Amino acid sequence: GPHPPPHGMPHQPPMMHGSPHDHGGSPSRQGGQQPMYPEGSDAAMQSSIDYLIAAEREYKAALHGKDEIWDDLVLSEDKLLLTDYFFHLMKQLRLCRFSESDRKTRGGKRENIAIGYGGLQCIHCSDTPNSRKFFWSNVDRLANSFAEIPGHILKCRRCPSQTKNAITELKRRHPDQMARLPRGSQKVFFRRMWRRLHDGDEDAADAAAATIKVPSSASPSKSSKL
């Protein structure tokens, strides 16, 4: 008959206590325990992928509850172009649009970026005041500086530790999987994603311009005091 699961291992992938996107201290910390499978094993890979898929489903359900629009930047057909690590890393990002409040950054100012220009934002800290956003001037810049993204995700305080563990687990197979992908696959993906990021730039710029209030020169509050 089928082998029973290893001792103490539930049939389902180990899920966090609470939601995969529970932010905050202690309860979700327990969810960050090391997987019960040997690192690098097929079972560890599969349980990491199962966890990340479930976490994404829960995140999208929460957004849906808030009536937020979710633009998929990574589609299932992109799997053929990417390693598991890269595919699920990209799922930790969402589309954002440049606004005036994005000009100031910790490293200085973002000049020459139009309002409404598409960028990427970490889904975990997106509701915090200084959430991490990435804007690139062209697709080659994006490809060349991509390492900034895992650099943030794996350090982000709001990213659940089990998500970090799962991504780190997938990274073990990344070099082998990369070697098996057709040459240039990643470039093809970056070009696809670039189009998805920037297809709506003009509409977003128009929408932003339409909401800017024109201050009226004769303000009644002043004239009434005369």
Buried (B, 14 or more C-beta within 10 A) or exposed (E): EEEEEEEEBEEEBBBBEEBBBBBEEEEBBEBEEEBBBEEEEEBBBBBBBBBBEBBBEBBBEEBEEEEEEEEEBBEEEBEEBBBBBBBBBBBBBBBBBBBEEBEEEEEEEBEEBEBBBBBBBBBBBBEEEEBBBBBBEEBEEBBEEBEEBBEBBBEBEBBBBBBBBBBBBBBBBBEEBBEEBEEEBBEBBBEBBBEBBBEBBEEBBEEBEEEEEEEEEEEEEEEEEE
